[in-house]
């Protein structure tokens, strides 16, 4: 089963409204289906109801159903969140009497720096060049495409499934008509400062129903290319155009693909960079060697570990100078062949941090009441605010 981002926490309800009850029933039916024919029945039930709910703005029923299944049936939860994501990132529309299918796609960039990671508008000429490379190197020959001229941070992406579907539809109409979409980009929120983070280029690809969207779906030898080949071409051609947008930063290009798939993949890929960037930052800001940094790791969550938090201290101090959150994705657990905690240890070893302490007890996630940032474990087993030493220049220490 695919991995999924957890649905945001909503108030738990004893009695679900009818739409939510029907979503739960259909998700359970699909999770327990014994054939592909039955699968298609339940998938159609879910798709029709979710499309209606998201188009009408009544997305709360989907959140209620997800919350219930999150408490009672993990497999059915996975089925439903996959269906909700599909409804949010795909639309169908008529173009001159022909049915077209459209998919919201993302090109993630995993970025790290000692300074500030940019986000914001992409100049028109640069957007046109990136759009041409995206189309030529990853999309099917006859697919239509529309790029949003904006470099998004995670804070600026739509966080509501209904809002995401509306954006997908507007971009799909623009892609198929050739007209510029109406998007409110000026009101997007500020971006949090991070040493390593993701940035996203977004667009919509559309094709007649049943036709390929991507080059790796093409049947003709001259048009077909593997995912690996598409990524190689995207990196070679798009990276020089992206570099001016990310001055002073290192970055890795991921393969442009479906929106939610790439949200999860970028979450996974940014984690080790967060650790590396934090250690690199501390060695430069404090004038220390990586071997003088010690790490304390602890699991955080409600009923199970949802993330590890890593507190970094220097020399003999128990004060946390910098903190990192390592989220657990999908079904990751300590029963995996390579447990997440060992992944964290390995990255710390790679960057020269040899003194690592792990607190096994699960803690409730705690945040600073004043500024809202996460609190981190220290060597004494306390959960504290990350604070750079007072003699460090302010502009070098504004990251959490």
JOCOR-V806170 format. One record per backbone hydrogen bond with DSSP energy under -1.0 kcal/mol. NH is the residue of the N-H (numbers start at 1). CO is the residue of the C=O. E is the energy in kcal/mol with one decimal. If there is no record, write none. Layout:
{{NH;CO;E} {NH;CO;E}}
//
This chain:
{{21;17;-2.4} {22;18;-2.4} {23;19;-1.9} {24;20;-2.4} {25;21;-2.5} {26;22;-2.4} {27;23;-2.5} {28;24;-2.4} {29;25;-2.2} {30;26;-2.5} {31;27;-2.5} {32;28;-1.6} {33;30;-1.1} {39;35;-2.3} {40;36;-2.4} {41;37;-1.3} {42;38;-2.3} {43;39;-2.9} {44;40;-2.1} {45;41;-2.0} {46;42;-2.6} {47;43;-2.8} {48;44;-2.4} {49;45;-1.8} {50;46;-2.9} {51;47;-2.7} {52;48;-1.7} {53;49;-2.5} {54;50;-2.9} {55;51;-2.2} {56;52;-1.8} {58;53;-1.9} {63;59;-1.6} {64;60;-2.7} {65;61;-2.2} {66;62;-2.4} {67;63;-2.5} {68;64;-2.2} {69;65;-2.4} {70;66;-2.5} {71;67;-1.0} {72;68;-1.3} {73;69;-2.7} {77;73;-2.1} {78;74;-2.1} {79;75;-1.9} {80;76;-2.5} {81;77;-2.8} {82;78;-1.7} {83;79;-1.8} {84;80;-2.7} {85;81;-2.5} {86;82;-2.2} {87;83;-2.2} {88;84;-2.1} {89;85;-2.0} {90;86;-1.1} {91;102;-1.8} {93;100;-2.2} {95;98;-3.4} {98;95;-1.4} {100;93;-3.0} {101;207;-2.8} {102;91;-2.8} {103;205;-2.6} {104;89;-3.0} {105;203;-3.1} {106;257;-2.9} {107;201;-2.8} {109;199;-2.8} {110;252;-2.4} {111;197;-3.3} {112;250;-2.5} {113;195;-2.4} {120;151;-2.5} {122;149;-1.9} {127;123;-2.9} {128;124;-2.3} {129;125;-1.8} {130;126;-2.6} {131;127;-2.5} {132;128;-2.0} {133;129;-2.2} {134;130;-2.7} {135;131;-2.6} {136;132;-2.6} {137;133;-2.4} {138;134;-1.6} {139;135;-1.0} {140;213;-2.3} {143;140;-1.3} {144;206;-3.0} {146;204;-1.9} {148;202;-2.9} {150;148;-2.4} {151;120;-3.6} {152;200;-2.8} {156;153;-1.3} {164;160;-2.4} {165;161;-2.1} {166;162;-2.1} {167;163;-2.1} {168;164;-2.4} {169;165;-2.5} {170;166;-2.3} {171;167;-2.4} {172;168;-2.4} {173;169;-2.5} {174;170;-1.8} {175;171;-2.7} {176;172;-2.3} {177;173;-1.7} {178;174;-2.1} {185;183;-1.2} {197;111;-2.5} {199;109;-2.3} {200;152;-2.4} {201;107;-1.6} {203;105;-2.1} {204;146;-2.0} {205;103;-2.2} {206;144;-2.8} {207;101;-2.2} {209;99;-2.7} {211;208;-2.6} {215;138;-2.0} {217;214;-1.5} {218;215;-1.2} {223;220;-1.0} {224;220;-2.3} {230;226;-2.5} {231;227;-2.5} {232;228;-2.4} {233;229;-2.2} {234;230;-2.5} {235;231;-2.8} {236;232;-2.3} {237;233;-2.5} {238;234;-2.8} {239;235;-1.3} {242;238;-1.7} {243;239;-2.3} {245;242;-1.7} {246;243;-1.1} {249;246;-1.7} {250;112;-2.5} {252;110;-2.3} {254;108;-2.3} {257;106;-2.1} {259;104;-2.2} {262;258;-2.2} {263;259;-1.6} {264;260;-2.0} {265;261;-2.2} {266;262;-2.3} {267;263;-1.9} {268;264;-2.0} {269;265;-2.4} {270;266;-2.0} {274;270;-2.0} {275;271;-1.4} {276;272;-2.5} {277;273;-3.0} {278;274;-1.8} {279;275;-2.3} {280;276;-2.5} {281;277;-2.5} {282;278;-2.3} {283;279;-2.4} {284;280;-1.6} {285;281;-3.1} {286;282;-2.5} {292;289;-1.9} {293;290;-1.7} {294;313;-2.5} {295;355;-2.6} {296;311;-2.3} {297;357;-3.0} {298;309;-1.7} {300;307;-3.0} {301;363;-2.4} {306;300;-2.6} {307;300;-1.7} {308;326;-2.5} {309;298;-2.4} {310;324;-3.0} {311;296;-2.9} {312;322;-3.0} {313;294;-2.8} {315;292;-3.3} {317;314;-1.9} {321;312;-2.5} {322;312;-1.4} {324;310;-2.0} {326;308;-3.5} {328;306;-2.7} {332;329;-2.0} {336;333;-1.7} {343;339;-1.5} {344;340;-2.2} {345;341;-2.2} {346;342;-2.4} {347;343;-2.0} {348;344;-2.2} {349;345;-2.5} {350;346;-2.4} {351;347;-1.5} {352;349;-1.5} {353;348;-2.6} {357;295;-2.8} {359;297;-3.1} {363;299;-1.8} {368;373;-3.1} {372;368;-1.7} {375;366;-2.2} {376;384;-3.4} {378;382;-2.1} {381;378;-2.0} {384;376;-3.4} {387;320;-3.0} {392;389;-1.7} {396;393;-1.7} {397;394;-1.9}}
//
